Amino acid sequence: MPVDNKATNKLRREYPNFTPLKVASELLGVSPRQLSKLVAEGRKPFCLLGANIGTRQWYIRIYTERLIAYLNGNSLED
């Protein structure tokens, strides 16, 4: 499941801060809607990859570095 350096560098170059839900969901094997729901509901490990920054509706952000760490099998909990 670890991503190679080429893919990691591409993610960092194209999405330095936040990865779009569509891209992240493809890497995680879930639909964008399902990923959005899992993050918003606080379901681990998905809630550790991003955050719901919306107040009246869901607005989900997936943090690129956390996504890369998860895909490489690194712990996200401090």
N, C-alpha and C positions, 0 to 999 in steps of 0.2 A: 504493500500500500504506500510506502514512502514515495514521494515525488522526486524526480531527478533534478539535478542542478539547473538544467536547461529550462525545465518547466517552472522551477522556483524563480529563476531570474526573469522569465517572461511575466510571471504574475507580479513580481515587484516592479518591473518596468511599466507594465500597462496599468496596474492598479496599485500605486504606492501606498495608499492609506486604506481604502475600502474596496472590496471585491463585489461586483454586482451579484445579486441573488441568483441570476441565471447561471453565471459561471461557477459560483460556489456550489450551487445545488448539483450541477453536473459532476463536479469533483467528489461530492459526498454521496451521490447516488440517490438523491431524493428530489422531489419536485420543488420549484421555487416557492409555491404556496405552502407546501408542507414545511420547508425550512423556515419560512417566515413565521408560521404558527408555532413551531418548536422553540424558536428563539423568543418570541413574544410571551410564551407561556412559562419560560424559564426552565425548560427541559434540558438536563445535562446529557451529553457534552455540548449540545448545540448552543445553549445560552452562553457558554464560555467563548464561543467564536465571534459573537456579535452582541448587539444591543438593540432594543426597541427605543428609539429616540422620539417617537411620536407621542402626542398627548391625547388627542381625540381619536386617532386611528393608528394602526400599526405603520411604522416607518422603520424598517430594519436595516441595520448596517452590519456587514460582515467584515471584520478587520483582517487585512491581508496577512500580517505576520502571525496572528493567532491561527488562521486557517492553515498556513504553511506548517506551523508547529504541530498542529493536530494531524495533518496528513503524514507527517514524518514520525508520528508516534510519540511526540514529546508531551509532557504533562502541561496542562494549561492552568492548573490550580497552584497558587503560590503558597 
